[in-house]
Amino acid sequence: MRNSRCLRSIMVFVVSAVALSATSEAGFGQLNAVPQAASVQDANGGLVICGGGRMPDSVFKCFRDLAGNQPQLVVIPTASIRADDSNYAKATIELWATRGFKNVVIIHTRDRKIADSDEFVKPLNSASAVWIGGGSQSKIAAAYLGTQTEEALYRVQKRGGVIGGTSAGAAVMSKIMIASGSPNPIIKTGFDLLKDAIVDQHFVKRKRQSRLESAVKSHPRLTGYGIDEGTALVVKQRVKRVIGKSTVTTIQFNGTSFVVRSHTPGTTIIETEITDSK
């Protein structure tokens, strides 16, 4: 029932006692004990892809609803320059507690060997929700792409968990990833969480339509999703809805021109197949 309410309008935390594992140069590892595996209600997971900036409470409520009963949240703050600061980790856990998450684990490293270890991914193996924070999407990709951490994220999605992210945490959700804040798209590889897509964020606020059009033109089989600040694209069982306070812009290229559509909160995005007009 909670999921259906979320999709009509369209998150998960674990805050146990704060116990920080040993800090190393590679990162602070895991914060809090690993919870037991959460039950999964849906065969297909959800995505809450946020455009950055200040999010309205409705977005976090949606993320919480999609996480199910007694959710267990893993937060990945690696994109942030503050991610190595244990005080930042504690503050992050406290913040998510105010959003309704009683069980929160933070995992972070910049060492790919650690990211590829069984021990590091244990919290993801039992998570019902994952949140990927903002900063630099290239830092996320550099640490986790091609490791057990990436594979564990796909398993969360496959077993019905929800994965959310904002700003850089949104950009990294598409395999074709716009990697920086440059007005010209620098394309690198991200996660393949949102299929057949290119995600851009801070879209209207930072006037990024031209760069997303350029990225889509180079990858014409993909749909570009430009998500503005304070706004989220929510994906559940192939249904895509817009929530928040601004818009999600879809961009497709038919070989000669762009098809650009702006979608307001409450809108369900209906994708149409674009045929090559040449």
C-alpha positions, -999 to 999 in steps of 0.1 A, spaced: 0 0 0 28 24 8 44 18 -26 12 25 -45 7 57 -26 42 68 -34 38 61 -71 5 80 -72 23 111 -59 55 95 -59 135 63 12 155 39 44 176 43 74 194 24 101 205 44 130 219 21 156 244 33 182 271 52 164 302 30 163 329 39 139 352 13 125 389 19 122 397 48 100 423 44 73 437 65 45 414 46 21 382 57 40 364 50 72 349 17 60 316 9 76 297 28 102 274 8 125 268 -29 127 256 -49 97 218 -55 99 200 -87 90 186 -91 56 154 -71 50 123 -87 35 115 -76 -1 80 -70 -13 85 -64 -50 104 -84 -76 118 -52 -92 135 -25 -73 129 13 -74 150 43 -82 147 78 -67 169 100 -89 172 135 -76 184 166 -94 203 182 -65 196 212 -44 172 212 -15 147 184 -17 112 187 -4 101 163 23 79 145 -2 109 131 -20 124 116 11 90 103 22 88 85 -12 122 70 -7 112 59 27 80 43 15 97 24 -13 122 10 13 95 -11 29 88 -20 65 118 -19 90 141 -6 62 178 -10 63 197 18 46 232 20 33 246 55 26 275 59 2 290 94 6 321 88 -15 313 116 -40 318 143 -13 351 158 -3 340 154 33 334 117 30 366 108 48 355 128 79 340 106 106 321 136 120 305 140 86 294 103 88 279 108 122 260 139 111 247 120 80 233 92 102 216 117 125 201 134 94 187 102 80 172 94 114 150 125 111 138 111 78 125 79 94 154 55 92 163 35 124 190 14 108 217 31 88 251 19 77 276 41 59 302 26 36 330 45 20 364 39 6 386 53 -22 406 21 -24 393 -2 -52 407 -33 -35 386 -26 -4 356 -19 -26 361 -53 -42 362 -72 -9 335 -94 6 337 -76 39 331 -42 25 299 -52 6 283 -71 35 260 -42 44 248 -40 8 239 -77 8 213 -70 35 202 -35 25 166 -27 14 177 9 5 208 26 -7 214 64 -9 243 78 -30 252 113 -20 263 143 -40 297 157 -49 317 143 -78 303 114 -98 338 106 -111 349 98 -75 321 73 -72 329 56 -105 367 56 -97 361 38 -64 334 13 -73 330 7 -110 339 -29 -118 340 -40 -82 319 -62 -59 303 -29 -47 288 -23 -82 275 -58 -84 260 -56 -50 241 -25 -60 225 -44 -89 215 -72 -64 198 -46 -42 178 -35 -72 171 -70 -84 157 -82 -51 133 -52 -49 153 -26 -29 153 11 -37 184 30 -47 183 68 -45 208 95 -52 212 132 -56 233 154 -79 264 132 -85 245 103 -70 220 108 -98 245 112 -126 262 80 -118 230 60 -123 233 58 -160 260 38 -178 267 67 -201 276 92 -175 282 130 -178 312 133 -156 317 169 -147 301 204 -145 315 214 -179 290 230 -203 303 204 -229 295 168 -219 325 148 -208 313 112 -211 326 85 -188 311 52 -175 287 51 -146 264 24 -132 238 7 -153 209 13 -129 187 33 -152 187 15 -185 188 32 -219 193 66 -204 216 95 -198 210 114 -166 218 151 -160 211 171 -129 207 207 -117 191 208 -151 171 240 -153 190 258 -126 223 254 -144 210 257 -179 222 222 -191 198 215 -219 224 220 -246 249 197 -230 224 169 -226 213 173 -262 249 170 -272 253 138 -251 220 123 -265 230 132 -301 262 111 -296 241 83 -282 208 85 -302 194 53 -289 193 67 -254 168 90 -237 182 120 -218 167 128 -184 174 163 -172 163 165 -136 161 199 -120 169 209 -84 144 200 -58 129 173 -81 131 136 -85 125 110 -112 109 80 -95 112 47 -113 93 16 -102 84 -14 -123 91 6 -155 68 34 -144 85 68 -143 70 96 -124 81 131 -115 78 144 -79 91 175 -61 89 212 -71 103 216 -106 106 195 -138 122 166 -155 130 171 -191 133 142 -215 154 146 -247 155 122 -276 171 125 -310 156 112 -342 186 117 -365 178 152 -376 162 170 -346 156 167 -309 123 158 -292 122 177 -260 95 174 -234 91 190 -200 73 170 -173 59 186 -142 54 170 -107 27 143 -107 33 135 -143 39 99 -156 65 99 -183 54 80 -213 84 72 -236 78 70 -273 101 51 -297 121 76 -318 127 64 -353 156 77 -374 142 103 -398 172 103 -421 
